[in-house]
Amino acid sequence: MEKRERSAGDYFVQRRVLDEVGLDEVAQKGTWAPKPRLAERLKESLRCSAPRLKQAALSWIPVLGWLPRYSLRENAIGDLVSGCSVGIMHLPQGMAYALLASLRPVFGLYTSLYPVLVYFIFGTSRHISIGTFAVISIMIGSVTERLAPDSAFMVNGTNETGSVDLEARDAFRVEVACSLTLLTGLFQILLGVVRFGFVVTYLSEPLIRGYTTASACHVCVSQLKYLFGVTPARFTGPLALLYTLVDICRLLPQTRVPELVVSLVALSVLIVVKEINGCYRQKLPLPIPIELIVIIAATAITHFCGLTSKYSVDVVGEIPSGLKAPRAPDASLFSQVIGDAFAVAIVGYAINISLGKTFALKHGYKVDSNQELVALGLSNTVGGFFQCYSVTSSLSRSLVQESTGGKTQVAGLISSIIVLVTVLKIGSLFSDLPKAVLSTIVFVNLKGMFRQLSDVPLLWRTNQVDLLVWLVTFFSTILLNLDLGLAVSIGFSMLTVIFRMQLPRYSILGHIPGTDLYLDTETYKESALKPWKPASWKAESGIDPQSQVSVKHTREEDKSLSLPTGSRMHSERTLEGNMPGSAVRNPRALQPVSPVSLRGLSSSLVKELRESQQKAICGAKAAEARLEVGPLAQLEQEEHRLPTWELVRRLEGVIRPPRGNWKHFSNVWGTDRSSCHA
């Protein structure tokens, strides 16, 4: 490219006009080999070598990669303290959440043991705590109560006069829970093997938060019977939550006062100490294990004061010591729980990966979404053979594990050891623990989910479509129960995505005469989108018009290329394919014009700009200095490979830098503000 100065007010540039073939030659367009056929790719994937085998082993069994490099000096103390803290939380939460699943408390302890060990081997997140969780527990409980209701195990009479065979009922409910858990794990493993971890992207954050909030309402209603000591009827299908709540209100005159007193005292203590932990978490070395303290105190008081015999307080009953041998779940139940298993698999994985990625982003490491799916599936599959029910990560335990210094999955291993000791030696001591105390623990741990109700005003101000997804998810889950509510929520969320893709919102900006503003042409009548034509096109003598073209510009036209930094384009789609992203900086840039040389601008204005800049810096209006020509030299070196719209965008940034950047000005001009004189 060459340039010839004509006068102080205009300049002249010429360049070669390129066709497609010439452009490919100059730009050296790359060529790629055709995509290999399926047979070739399959053959390549089946080849085995030592490096590939090692890579596959580390990918599928992550513990082989990080455990040999484990640093005792850096991580041991933090993992030990964190593991002990989380293990102490596992004991009360495991027993309490087992009641949500309509199982005996000991199965909650099993669930806090085996899956944690499996995740230690196959998981990739360093800070999440796998185990029982309220939402998954209530989903399991809805299935166990549906397939094993009390009415199916009545002895010595009818539903009104007979009694329930608790042993047979509880045994069958365990079989249902184990079959559901095994099928859930198989779904998750299958999805992880086929690299289907991206499915969670269709479960948006408003959907997950709305669903967990509605699930918290289900959990809350299900625990009211333990707080008041009443026995409501069981309802299924749509509006079951409302029917249950109405029935509990009808039974309030039959409330057992001793159990209500136990519930209120335990609830008050838990709330007060939980608030103290929250207010002084920066000063306390460890959070006060108030849940474990309340369980021990309630068990001791109930045992020594004889509350069970005197006031008929309902207790958890015998907790067997020791571990049971693995047993294959009943495969004949798969056909009855297949839909529920898929729902549990998706919800559990969504909660797990959202927490895992949150902590990974905070601490600067990566979480493999597909491997997390496999790890969670293996945890559920193995747990199904050891009489556990489905697991996922718990927000409260994960926060404690991270805040108490946990660095790796070793913290989970230590917590499982504490649970193991409890199951082997200490579990039988909690046979006199009131169920009302466990229900209060569940209530207190729902606080974080109910806080998600504050999403409603926030989404109203920021994104009303997401608010609609949140509300539809919440009310559909409340009214239609957990399984149907999830299906309706996913369908509605997909519809919103489709409609937003088909009905994008965009604006075409036009210039307001006499100003440097560009506004929506449909909203503002004075805005106009006019095509830009160069000042003159002409061929110089001796130059082939087909191969080169000359363009004449004035200085005023070059100045007109700059736009105010506040101007923007409200668009979600590229306009005519000429502008990338969502911003149209200048309607002129939509025309297929040749890149404008900045050499004339930088050479003819550099002297004038230096003088005006020096005066602006040293004068009283120093903060109004808006021009810097230092970067022009770098920009003009790159202009030959930049399209017009990119040139305009960069020129805008050069001509309108942030105000008050005195350090940069002094570097460009060699002048310090302190040396200026008024």
C-alpha positions as CSV (number, residue, x, y, z in Angstrom):
1,M,0.0,0.0,0.0
2,E,1.3,3.4,-0.8
3,K,0.0,6.9,0.1
4,R,0.3,10.3,-1.5
5,E,-0.4,13.5,0.4
6,R,-2.6,15.9,-1.5
7,S,-3.3,18.7,0.9
8,A,-3.7,19.4,4.6
9,G,-7.4,18.6,4.4
10,D,-7.5,15.3,2.5
11,Y,-5.4,12.3,1.6
12,F,-5.3,9.6,-1.0
13,V,-4.9,5.8,-0.6
14,Q,-4.9,3.0,-3.1
15,R,-4.9,-0.8,-2.7
16,R,-5.4,-3.9,-4.8
17,V,-9.0,-5.2,-5.2
18,L,-9.1,-8.9,-4.3
19,D,-11.5,-11.5,-5.6
20,E,-12.2,-14.8,-3.7
21,V,-9.4,-16.7,-5.3
22,G,-6.9,-13.8,-4.7
23,L,-8.1,-13.5,-1.1
24,D,-7.6,-17.2,-0.5
25,E,-4.1,-16.9,-1.9
26,V,-3.1,-13.8,0.1
27,A,-4.7,-14.9,3.3
28,Q,-3.4,-18.5,2.9
29,K,-6.7,-20.2,3.4
30,G,-6.1,-23.5,5.3
31,T,-7.2,-26.9,4.0
32,W,-8.3,-29.7,6.1
33,A,-8.4,-33.4,5.4
34,P,-11.9,-34.9,5.1
35,K,-13.4,-36.3,8.3
36,P,-12.5,-39.9,8.9
37,R,-15.1,-42.5,8.4
38,L,-16.9,-44.2,11.3
39,A,-15.0,-47.5,10.8
40,E,-11.7,-45.7,10.9
41,R,-12.7,-43.8,14.1
42,L,-13.9,-47.0,15.7
43,K,-10.7,-48.7,14.8
44,E,-8.6,-45.9,16.2
45,S,-10.6,-45.9,19.4
46,L,-10.0,-49.6,19.9
47,R,-6.2,-49.3,19.6
48,C,-4.4,-49.9,22.9
49,S,-1.1,-48.6,24.1
50,A,0.5,-48.0,27.4
51,P,0.0,-44.2,27.4
52,R,-3.6,-44.5,26.2
53,L,-4.3,-47.1,28.9
54,K,-2.8,-44.9,31.6
55,Q,-4.8,-41.9,30.4
56,A,-8.0,-43.9,30.4
57,A,-7.3,-45.2,33.9
58,L,-6.7,-41.7,35.3
59,S,-9.8,-40.5,33.5
60,W,-12.1,-43.1,34.9
61,I,-10.5,-43.5,38.3
62,P,-9.4,-39.9,39.3
63,V,-8.0,-41.0,42.7
64,L,-5.1,-42.6,41.0
65,G,-4.0,-39.2,39.7
66,W,-4.3,-37.0,42.8
67,L,-3.7,-39.4,45.7
68,P,0.0,-40.2,44.9
69,R,0.6,-36.5,44.9
70,Y,-1.2,-35.8,48.2
71,S,0.7,-33.5,50.4
72,L,0.4,-34.3,54.1
73,R,2.0,-31.0,55.2
74,E,-0.4,-28.8,53.2
75,N,-3.7,-30.8,53.3
76,A,-3.7,-33.3,56.2
77,I,-4.8,-31.0,59.0
78,G,-7.5,-29.2,57.0
79,D,-8.9,-32.5,55.7
80,L,-8.9,-34.1,59.2
81,V,-10.7,-31.2,60.9
82,S,-13.1,-30.9,58.0
83,G,-13.8,-34.6,57.9
84,C,-14.6,-34.8,61.6
85,S,-17.0,-31.8,61.3
86,V,-18.8,-33.3,58.3
87,G,-18.9,-36.7,59.9
88,I,-20.6,-35.3,63.0
89,M,-23.2,-33.7,60.7
90,H,-23.7,-37.0,58.9
91,L,-25.1,-38.7,62.0
92,P,-28.1,-36.5,62.8
93,Q,-28.9,-35.7,59.1
94,G,-28.6,-39.3,58.0
95,M,-31.1,-40.4,60.7
96,A,-33.4,-37.5,60.1
97,Y,-33.5,-37.7,56.3
98,A,-34.2,-41.4,56.5
99,L,-37.6,-40.5,58.0
100,L,-38.2,-38.4,54.8
101,A,-37.6,-41.5,52.8
102,S,-40.0,-43.4,55.0
103,L,-37.2,-45.7,56.2
104,R,-35.7,-46.5,59.6
105,P,-32.9,-44.2,60.7
106,V,-30.2,-46.8,60.5
107,F,-30.6,-46.9,56.7
108,G,-29.7,-43.2,56.7
109,L,-26.5,-44.0,58.4
110,Y,-25.8,-46.7,55.8
111,T,-26.4,-44.1,53.1
112,S,-23.9,-41.8,54.7
113,L,-21.2,-44.5,54.6
114,Y,-21.0,-46.6,51.4
115,P,-21.7,-44.0,48.7
116,V,-19.1,-41.6,50.3
117,L,-16.4,-44.2,50.0
118,V,-17.3,-44.8,46.3
119,Y,-17.3,-41.1,45.5
120,F,-13.8,-40.8,47.1
121,I,-12.5,-43.1,44.4
122,F,-14.4,-41.8,41.3
123,G,-15.4,-38.2,42.1
124,T,-13.6,-35.1,40.8
125,S,-14.9,-32.4,43.2
126,R,-12.8,-31.8,46.2
127,H,-15.3,-30.0,48.4
128,I,-18.8,-31.4,48.0
129,S,-20.2,-33.8,50.6
130,I,-22.0,-36.8,49.2
131,G,-24.8,-38.4,51.3
132,T,-28.4,-37.9,52.2
133,F,-30.3,-34.8,51.0
134,A,-33.8,-33.6,51.8
135,V,-35.1,-33.3,48.2
136,I,-33.9,-36.7,47.1
137,S,-35.1,-38.2,50.4
138,I,-38.6,-36.9,49.9
139,M,-38.6,-38.2,46.3
140,I,-37.6,-41.6,47.6
141,G,-40.3,-41.4,50.3
142,S,-43.1,-40.7,47.8
143,V,-42.2,-43.9,45.9
144,T,-41.9,-46.1,49.0
145,E,-45.2,-44.9,50.5
146,R,-46.9,-45.4,47.1
147,L,-45.7,-48.9,46.6
148,A,-45.8,-49.9,50.3
149,P,-48.7,-48.1,52.0
150,D,-49.8,-48.9,55.5
151,S,-53.1,-50.2,54.2
152,A,-51.3,-53.1,52.5
153,F,-49.9,-54.4,55.8
154,M,-52.9,-54.3,58.1
155,V,-53.3,-57.2,60.5
156,N,-56.1,-58.2,62.9
157,G,-58.8,-55.9,61.4
158,T,-59.6,-53.2,58.9
159,N,-57.9,-49.9,58.2
160,E,-59.8,-48.3,61.1
161,T,-59.5,-50.9,63.8
162,G,-56.4,-53.0,62.8
163,S,-52.7,-52.5,63.4
164,V,-49.9,-52.3,60.9
165,D,-47.2,-55.0,60.5
166,L,-44.3,-52.6,60.8
167,E,-41.6,-55.2,60.3
168,A,-43.1,-56.3,57.0
169,R,-43.8,-52.8,55.8
170,D,-40.4,-51.5,56.6
171,A,-38.7,-54.5,55.0
172,F,-40.6,-54.0,51.8
173,R,-40.0,-50.3,51.7
174,V,-36.3,-51.0,52.0
175,E,-36.5,-53.3,48.9
176,V,-38.4,-50.6,47.0
177,A,-35.8,-47.9,47.9
178,C,-32.9,-50.2,47.0
179,S,-34.4,-51.1,43.6
180,L,-35.0,-47.5,42.9
181,T,-31.5,-46.5,43.9
182,L,-29.9,-49.2,41.8
183,L,-31.9,-48.2,38.7
184,T,-31.1,-44.5,39.3
185,G,-27.4,-45.4,39.4
186,L,-27.6,-47.4,36.2
187,F,-29.3,-44.4,34.5
188,Q,-26.5,-42.1,35.7
189,I,-23.7,-44.5,34.6
190,L,-25.2,-44.9,31.2
191,L,-25.6,-41.2,30.7
192,G,-22.1,-40.6,31.8
193,V,-20.6,-43.3,29.5
194,V,-22.3,-41.8,26.5
195,R,-21.0,-38.3,27.5
196,F,-24.5,-37.0,28.2
197,G,-23.4,-34.7,31.0
198,F,-24.6,-31.7,29.0
199,V,-28.2,-32.7,29.7
200,V,-28.0,-30.6,32.9
201,T,-27.7,-27.4,30.7
202,Y,-31.4,-27.8,30.0
203,L,-32.1,-27.6,33.7
204,S,-31.7,-23.8,34.1
205,E,-30.8,-22.3,37.5
206,P,-34.3,-20.8,38.0
207,L,-35.8,-24.3,37.3
208,I,-33.5,-26.0,39.9
209,R,-34.0,-23.3,42.5
210,G,-37.8,-23.3,42.0
211,Y,-38.0,-27.1,42.2
212,T,-35.9,-27.3,45.3
213,T,-37.9,-24.6,47.0
214,A,-41.2,-26.4,46.2
215,S,-39.6,-29.7,47.4
216,A,-38.8,-28.0,50.7
217,C,-42.5,-27.3,51.1
218,H,-43.2,-31.0,50.6
219,V,-40.5,-31.8,53.1
220,C,-42.0,-29.4,55.6
221,V,-45.5,-30.7,55.4
222,S,-44.3,-34.3,55.6
223,Q,-42.6,-33.6,59.0
224,L,-45.5,-31.8,60.6
225,K,-47.0,-35.1,61.7
226,Y,-43.9,-35.8,63.9
227,L,-44.0,-32.3,65.4
228,F,-47.6,-32.5,66.5
229,G,-47.7,-36.3,67.1
230,V,-50.7,-36.9,64.7
231,T,-51.2,-39.5,62.0
232,P,-52.8,-38.0,58.9
233,A,-54.1,-40.0,56.0
234,R,-51.9,-40.6,53.0
235,F,-52.8,-38.9,49.7
236,T,-51.3,-39.4,46.2
237,G,-51.5,-37.7,42.9
238,P,-52.1,-34.0,42.1
239,L,-53.0,-31.7,45.1
240,A,-51.8,-34.4,47.5
241,L,-49.8,-31.7,49.4
242,L,-52.8,-29.5,49.9
243,Y,-55.0,-32.5,51.0
244,T,-52.3,-33.6,53.5
245,L,-52.0,-30.1,54.9
246,V,-55.8,-29.8,55.3
247,D,-55.9,-33.2,57.1
248,I,-53.1,-32.2,59.5
249,C,-55.0,-29.0,60.4
250,R,-58.2,-31.2,61.0
251,L,-56.2,-33.3,63.4
252,L,-54.6,-30.5,65.4
253,P,-57.1,-30.9,68.3
254,Q,-55.5,-34.4,68.8
255,T,-52.0,-33.0,69.1
256,R,-49.8,-34.8,71.7
257,V,-48.6,-32.1,74.0
258,P,-45.4,-33.9,75.2
259,E,-44.2,-34.3,71.6
260,L,-45.1,-30.7,70.8
261,V,-43.1,-29.5,73.8
262,V,-40.1,-31.6,72.8
263,S,-40.3,-30.3,69.2
264,L,-40.5,-26.6,70.3
265,V,-37.6,-26.9,72.8
266,A,-35.4,-28.6,70.2
267,L,-36.4,-26.2,67.5
268,S,-35.6,-23.2,69.6
269,V,-32.2,-24.4,70.6
270,L,-31.3,-25.4,67.1
271,I,-32.4,-22.0,65.6
272,V,-30.5,-20.0,68.2
273,V,-27.2,-21.9,68.0
274,K,-27.4,-22.0,64.1
275,E,-27.7,-18.2,64.1
276,I,-24.7,-18.0,66.4
277,N,-22.7,-20.2,64.1
278,G,-23.7,-17.9,61.2
279,C,-22.9,-14.7,62.9
280,Y,-19.5,-15.8,64.3
281,R,-18.4,-18.2,61.7
282,Q,-15.3,-16.1,61.1
283,K,-14.3,-16.2,64.7
284,L,-15.2,-19.8,65.6
285,P,-12.6,-22.4,64.6
286,L,-15.3,-25.0,64.1
287,P,-19.1,-24.6,63.9
288,I,-20.9,-25.7,67.1
289,P,-22.2,-29.3,66.4
290,I,-25.6,-28.4,67.8
291,E,-27.4,-31.1,65.9
292,L,-25.3,-33.8,67.5
293,I,-25.6,-32.1,70.9
294,V,-29.4,-32.0,70.7
295,I,-29.6,-35.6,69.7
296,I,-27.4,-36.8,72.6
297,A,-29.3,-34.6,75.1
298,A,-32.7,-35.6,73.8
299,T,-31.8,-39.3,73.9
300,A,-30.4,-39.0,77.5
301,I,-33.5,-37.1,78.8
302,T,-35.9,-39.5,77.1
303,H,-34.2,-42.5,78.5
304,F,-33.6,-41.4,82.1
305,C,-36.9,-39.6,82.5
306,G,-39.0,-42.4,81.0
307,L,-40.8,-40.2,78.4
308,T,-41.6,-43.2,76.3
309,S,-43.4,-45.1,79.0
310,K,-45.0,-42.1,80.8
311,Y,-46.1,-39.9,77.8
312,S,-45.9,-42.3,74.8
313,V,-43.3,-40.2,73.0
314,D,-42.6,-41.7,69.6
315,V,-38.9,-42.8,69.4
316,V,-36.8,-44.3,66.5
317,G,-36.6,-47.7,68.1
318,E,-33.9,-50.3,67.9
319,I,-30.8,-49.4,65.8
320,P,-28.9,-52.6,65.0
321,S,-25.2,-52.6,65.4
322,G,-22.9,-53.9,62.7
323,L,-23.0,-54.0,58.9
324,K,-25.2,-56.2,56.8
325,A,-24.0,-58.3,53.9
326,P,-24.7,-57.0,50.4
327,R,-27.9,-58.2,48.7
328,A,-29.1,-57.8,45.2
329,P,-32.2,-55.5,44.9
330,D,-35.5,-56.9,43.6
331,A,-35.4,-56.5,39.8
332,S,-39.1,-57.2,39.5
333,L,-39.8,-53.7,40.9
334,F,-37.9,-51.9,38.1
335,S,-41.0,-51.6,35.9
336,Q,-42.9,-49.8,38.7
337,V,-40.1,-47.3,39.5
338,I,-38.4,-46.6,36.2
339,G,-40.0,-43.2,35.7
340,D,-39.2,-42.1,39.3
341,A,-35.6,-43.5,38.9
342,F,-35.0,-41.3,35.9
343,A,-36.3,-38.2,37.7
344,V,-34.2,-38.9,40.8
345,A,-31.1,-39.4,38.5
346,I,-31.6,-36.1,36.8
347,V,-32.4,-34.0,39.9
348,G,-29.6,-35.6,41.9
349,Y,-27.0,-35.0,39.2
350,A,-28.2,-31.4,38.7
351,I,-27.8,-30.6,42.4
352,N,-24.4,-32.3,42.5
353,I,-22.9,-30.7,39.5
354,S,-24.1,-27.2,40.3
355,L,-22.5,-27.4,43.8
356,G,-19.3,-29.0,42.4
357,K,-18.8,-26.3,39.7
358,T,-19.5,-23.5,42.2
359,F,-16.7,-24.7,44.5
360,A,-14.4,-25.5,41.6
361,L,-14.8,-22.0,40.2
362,K,-14.0,-20.5,43.7
363,H,-10.9,-22.6,44.2
364,G,-9.6,-22.7,40.7
365,Y,-9.9,-26.3,39.5
366,K,-12.0,-28.2,37.0
367,V,-14.9,-30.6,37.5
368,D,-15.6,-33.2,34.8
369,S,-19.3,-33.2,34.3
370,N,-19.4,-36.6,32.7
371,Q,-17.1,-38.2,35.3
372,E,-19.3,-36.7,38.0
373,L,-22.3,-38.4,36.4
374,V,-20.4,-41.7,36.4
375,A,-19.2,-41.2,40.0
376,L,-22.7,-40.4,41.3
377,G,-24.1,-43.4,39.4
378,L,-21.5,-45.8,40.9
379,S,-22.2,-44.4,44.4
380,N,-25.9,-45.2,43.9
381,T,-25.4,-48.5,42.2
382,V,-23.0,-49.8,45.0
383,G,-25.3,-48.3,47.6
384,G,-28.3,-50.2,46.2
385,F,-26.6,-53.5,47.1
386,F,-25.8,-52.3,50.7
387,Q,-29.4,-51.2,51.5
388,C,-28.8,-47.5,50.9
389,Y,-31.0,-45.0,49.0
390,S,-30.1,-42.4,46.4
391,V,-27.6,-39.8,47.3
392,T,-26.4,-36.4,46.1
393,S,-24.4,-33.6,47.5
394,S,-25.7,-31.5,50.5
395,L,-25.3,-27.8,50.5
396,S,-25.0,-27.5,54.3
397,R,-22.4,-30.2,54.7
398,S,-20.5,-29.0,51.6
399,L,-20.3,-25.5,53.0
400,V,-19.0,-26.9,56.3
401,Q,-16.4,-29.1,54.6
402,E,-15.1,-26.1,52.6
403,S,-15.2,-23.5,55.4
404,T,-13.4,-25.8,57.9
405,G,-10.3,-26.2,55.7
406,G,-11.1,-29.2,53.5
407,K,-8.8,-29.5,50.5
408,T,-9.4,-32.9,49.0
409,Q,-11.8,-35.9,49.0
410,V,-9.9,-37.3,52.0
411,A,-12.2,-35.2,54.1
412,G,-15.1,-37.4,52.9
413,L,-13.1,-40.5,53.7
414,I,-12.6,-39.3,57.3
415,S,-16.3,-38.5,57.6
416,S,-17.3,-42.0,56.5
417,I,-14.9,-43.5,59.1
418,I,-16.8,-41.6,61.8
419,V,-20.1,-42.9,60.5
420,L,-18.6,-46.4,60.4
421,V,-17.6,-46.3,64.0
422,T,-21.1,-45.0,64.9
423,V,-22.8,-47.8,63.1
424,L,-20.6,-50.5,64.6
425,K,-20.4,-49.4,68.2
426,I,-22.6,-46.3,69.1
427,G,-25.7,-46.6,67.0
428,S,-27.6,-48.8,69.4
429,L,-27.4,-46.0,72.1
430,F,-29.8,-43.8,70.0
431,S,-32.8,-46.1,70.3
432,D,-34.6,-43.7,72.7
433,L,-34.2,-40.7,70.4
434,P,-37.6,-39.0,69.8
435,K,-38.6,-38.7,66.1
436,A,-39.8,-35.2,66.8
437,V,-36.2,-34.1,67.4
438,L,-35.1,-35.5,64.0
439,S,-38.0,-33.6,62.4
440,T,-36.8,-30.4,63.9
441,I,-33.3,-31.0,62.5
442,V,-34.9,-31.4,59.0
443,F,-36.9,-28.1,59.5
444,V,-33.8,-26.1,60.5
445,N,-31.8,-27.4,57.5
446,L,-34.5,-26.2,55.1
447,K,-33.7,-22.6,55.9
448,G,-31.4,-22.2,52.9
449,M,-34.0,-23.6,50.5
450,F,-36.7,-21.2,51.7
451,R,-34.3,-18.3,51.3
452,Q,-34.5,-19.0,47.6
453,L,-38.0,-17.3,47.7
454,S,-36.0,-14.0,47.5
455,D,-35.3,-15.0,43.8
456,V,-38.8,-13.7,42.9
457,P,-38.2,-10.0,43.3
458,L,-34.7,-10.2,41.9
459,L,-35.9,-12.0,38.8
460,W,-38.7,-9.6,38.4
461,R,-36.2,-6.8,38.1
462,T,-33.7,-8.6,35.9
463,N,-35.3,-11.3,33.7
464,Q,-39.0,-11.9,33.7
465,V,-38.8,-15.0,31.5
466,D,-36.6,-16.7,34.1
467,L,-39.1,-15.5,36.7
468,L,-41.9,-17.2,34.8
469,V,-39.9,-20.4,34.7
470,W,-39.3,-20.2,38.4
471,L,-43.0,-19.7,39.2
472,V,-44.2,-22.4,36.9
473,T,-41.7,-24.8,38.3
474,F,-42.7,-23.9,41.9
475,F,-46.4,-24.1,41.5
476,S,-46.4,-27.2,39.3
477,T,-44.3,-29.0,41.8
478,I,-46.5,-27.9,44.7
479,L,-49.8,-28.8,42.9
480,L,-48.8,-31.8,40.8
481,N,-46.3,-33.5,43.1
482,L,-42.6,-34.0,42.6
483,D,-42.5,-36.2,39.5
484,L,-45.2,-34.6,37.4
485,G,-44.0,-31.1,38.5
486,L,-40.5,-31.9,37.2
487,A,-41.8,-33.0,33.8
488,V,-44.0,-29.9,33.4
489,S,-41.1,-27.7,34.5
490,I,-38.6,-29.1,32.0
491,G,-41.2,-28.9,29.2
492,F,-42.1,-25.3,30.0
493,S,-38.4,-24.3,30.2
494,M,-37.7,-25.9,26.8
495,L,-40.6,-23.9,25.3
496,T,-39.2,-20.6,26.6
497,V,-35.9,-21.4,25.0
498,I,-37.6,-22.2,21.7
499,F,-39.7,-19.0,21.8
500,R,-36.7,-16.8,22.6
501,M,-34.8,-18.3,19.7
502,Q,-37.7,-17.7,17.3
503,L,-38.6,-14.3,18.5
504,P,-35.4,-12.4,19.2
505,R,-35.4,-8.7,20.2
506,Y,-33.3,-6.5,18.1
507,S,-33.1,-2.8,17.0
508,I,-31.6,-1.0,14.1
509,L,-29.9,2.3,15.1
510,G,-30.0,5.4,13.0
511,H,-28.2,8.7,13.3
512,I,-29.9,11.7,14.9
513,P,-29.1,14.7,12.7
514,G,-27.0,17.3,14.4
515,T,-25.8,14.9,17.1
516,D,-23.5,12.0,17.5
517,L,-26.2,9.8,18.8
518,Y,-27.6,6.6,17.2
519,L,-31.1,5.5,18.3
520,D,-33.8,3.0,17.4
521,T,-35.2,3.8,14.0
522,E,-38.6,2.4,14.9
523,T,-38.9,4.3,18.1
524,Y,-37.4,7.7,17.2
525,K,-38.7,9.3,14.0
526,E,-35.7,11.6,13.6
527,S,-33.2,8.7,13.4
528,A,-32.3,7.6,9.9
529,L,-30.2,4.8,8.5
530,K,-28.6,6.3,5.4
531,P,-26.2,4.4,3.2
532,W,-22.6,5.8,3.3
533,K,-20.9,6.7,0.0
534,P,-17.2,7.6,-0.2
535,A,-16.4,11.2,-1.1
536,S,-15.0,10.2,-4.5
537,W,-14.1,7.1,-6.5
538,K,-11.8,7.6,-9.4
539,A,-9.0,5.8,-11.3
540,E,-5.6,7.4,-11.5
541,S,-3.9,7.5,-14.9
542,G,-1.8,4.5,-15.5
543,I,-3.7,2.3,-13.0
544,D,-5.9,-0.5,-14.0
545,P,-9.4,0.2,-12.6
546,Q,-10.1,-3.5,-12.3
547,S,-7.1,-4.2,-10.1
548,Q,-6.8,-1.1,-7.9
549,V,-9.1,1.6,-6.6
550,S,-8.5,5.0,-5.2
551,V,-10.5,6.5,-2.4
552,K,-10.5,10.2,-1.4
553,H,-11.5,11.2,2.2
554,T,-11.5,14.4,4.1
555,R,-10.4,14.8,7.7
556,E,-13.9,15.5,8.7
557,E,-15.0,12.1,7.4
558,D,-12.4,10.4,9.4
559,K,-13.5,12.2,12.5
560,S,-17.1,11.1,11.8
561,L,-16.0,7.5,12.2
562,S,-15.8,8.0,16.0
563,L,-18.9,7.2,18.1
564,P,-19.7,8.1,21.7
565,T,-18.7,5.5,24.1
566,G,-22.2,5.4,25.6
567,S,-23.8,4.5,22.2
568,R,-24.8,0.9,21.9
569,M,-27.0,-1.4,19.9
570,H,-29.7,-3.4,21.7
571,S,-29.6,-6.6,19.7
572,E,-29.3,-10.3,20.1
573,R,-28.5,-11.2,16.5
574,T,-25.9,-10.2,13.9
575,L,-27.3,-7.7,11.4
576,E,-26.8,-8.8,7.8
577,G,-23.8,-10.8,8.8
578,N,-21.5,-7.8,8.6
579,M,-21.2,-7.0,12.3
580,P,-20.2,-9.6,14.9
581,G,-21.8,-9.9,18.3
582,S,-24.7,-7.7,19.4
583,A,-23.5,-4.2,18.7
584,V,-23.7,-2.1,15.5
585,R,-21.2,0.7,16.1
586,N,-21.9,2.6,12.9
587,P,-24.4,2.2,10.1
588,R,-21.7,3.0,7.7
589,A,-19.9,-0.1,8.7
590,L,-22.7,-2.2,7.2
591,Q,-21.6,-1.1,3.7
592,P,-19.0,-3.3,1.9
593,V,-16.3,-0.6,1.8
594,S,-12.6,-0.8,1.7
595,P,-10.7,-0.4,5.0
596,V,-9.8,3.2,5.6
597,S,-6.1,4.0,6.1
598,L,-5.3,5.7,9.3
599,R,-1.9,6.9,8.1
600,G,-3.2,10.2,6.9
601,L,-5.0,10.8,10.2
602,S,-2.1,9.9,12.4
603,S,0.4,11.9,10.3
604,S,-1.6,15.0,9.5
605,L,-3.1,15.3,13.0
606,V,-0.3,14.2,15.2
607,K,1.2,17.6,15.6
608,E,-2.2,19.3,16.2
609,L,-3.2,16.6,18.7
610,R,0.0,16.8,20.6
611,E,-0.4,20.5,21.0
612,S,-4.1,20.4,22.0
613,Q,-3.4,17.4,24.3
614,Q,-0.6,19.3,26.0
615,K,-2.9,22.3,26.5
616,A,-5.7,20.1,27.8
617,I,-3.5,18.3,30.3
618,C,-1.9,21.5,31.6
619,G,-5.1,23.6,31.5
620,A,-8.0,23.9,33.9
621,K,-10.0,21.5,31.8
622,A,-7.5,18.7,32.1
623,A,-10.2,16.1,32.8
624,E,-11.8,16.8,29.4
625,A,-8.8,15.5,27.5
626,R,-10.3,12.9,25.3
627,L,-7.8,12.2,22.5
628,E,-4.6,10.1,22.5
629,V,-2.7,9.4,19.4
630,G,-0.2,7.1,20.9
631,P,-2.0,3.8,19.9
632,L,-2.6,5.1,16.4
633,A,0.9,4.0,15.4
634,Q,0.1,0.4,16.5
635,L,-3.3,0.5,14.9
636,E,-2.1,1.7,11.5
637,Q,0.3,-1.2,11.4
638,E,-2.6,-3.6,11.7
639,E,-5.1,-1.9,9.4
640,H,-4.2,-4.0,6.4
641,R,-5.7,-7.1,8.0
642,L,-8.7,-5.5,9.7
643,P,-12.2,-5.2,8.2
644,T,-14.0,-1.9,8.3
645,W,-16.2,-2.6,11.3
646,E,-13.2,-3.8,13.4
647,L,-11.2,-0.7,12.4
648,V,-14.1,1.5,13.4
649,R,-14.4,-0.2,16.8
650,R,-10.7,0.1,17.6
651,L,-10.7,3.7,16.4
652,E,-13.5,4.5,18.8
653,G,-11.5,3.1,21.7
654,V,-8.5,5.2,20.6
655,I,-10.3,8.5,20.3
656,R,-12.4,8.1,23.4
657,P,-10.3,6.6,26.2
658,P,-11.4,6.7,29.9
659,R,-11.3,10.0,31.6
660,G,-8.6,11.0,34.0
661,N,-5.9,8.5,32.8
662,W,-3.1,10.9,33.6
663,K,-0.5,8.2,34.0
664,H,-1.1,7.0,30.4
665,F,-1.1,10.6,29.1
666,S,2.3,11.3,30.8
667,N,3.7,8.1,29.2
668,V,2.5,9.2,25.8
669,W,3.5,12.8,25.9
670,G,6.5,12.6,28.3
671,T,4.7,15.1,30.5
672,D,3.7,14.8,34.1
673,R,0.7,16.7,35.4
674,S,2.7,18.1,38.3
675,S,5.0,19.9,35.9
676,C,2.2,21.8,34.1
677,H,1.6,25.5,34.8
678,A,-1.7,27.2,34.8
